[in-house]
């Protein structure tokens, strides 16, 4: 039964990649980064639609990528992104017609279908992926000195996809808009609005493509997966 609207964020400029090409269009093992994320969302019976939030001027290129994939997809809806990530998510939510929203971003092309399924079918109504942080994290003060020691066992690295009840997430975005606060993640925005959000175990390979070296890491991971499948 269809119950989920998937919102795929694809409006990044890729400024930290050091080039003029948005990172979602960069080649990763012979295929655009965008294609991997879309493929990971395809074929799930729960997902009734995919809202693609895109950067102005890039829709045609995305459409060409999708046409070349030749995969079965639910209805695709298109929404132009905002100036910030939060505004882009809020814009995508305007088109969601199902009670549950799954958020993902094309900058995480290595997400597996197993991970997507785990988030979709998690018993909690709201859930984010989280990975343990394997190194020490300290907080500095305004004088650029160590100001606080954080407990690593309570910290985690946020990953997507994330799942939320659509109406509650919309309410959280309305509150965020009124407060003027800046959010780079929807689980923290959701929590700040007074709602509960569970944390599911993430995948260390579900990296975000942010800098040029991330592409090399992603290619190595894909090659490793291919080798393991060949065994």
C-alpha angles and dihedrals in degrees: 000000000000111000107140136079111201116210113201113196111213105153102103121129096210093224092156090056088072097232141089096247116092108245094239088067097047116114118254112185090334097313132088115260089237092062095061095056093047092049090052090059096047126102100023112134091212094060110086098173142005119220110205111204105200140179115255111267096024103082095095092052091050091049090053091052091050092049091053093052094064094200130142111258136175117246112305121222123193128217130172112233128239132239093269134037091249091052090049092053091047090051091051091049090060089071098043111114100176128082094241127055125202114199122204136157130218089227087076101064096156097067109127127226087240090060093047090051091049091055094043093050099038109128094230116089090226124033139162129192116244135184126203114252108239097197139058116276120197132182119229127210131227090275090060091248130122105282105169140010112226123211105246093200089066097046129086139176110245117233136180148267099071130179127216140165101260100227094047091049090051089051091049090053092049090053091047090051091053094046095050091220120150118238129182095182134044098217090062091045090049092048092047088056089061099260128129121245126185125216120228124193111272132208122252089215093058091092128167118239103232108133133032093258090059090069091057090049091048092050090051091051092050091050090050091051091049091051092050092050090052093058 
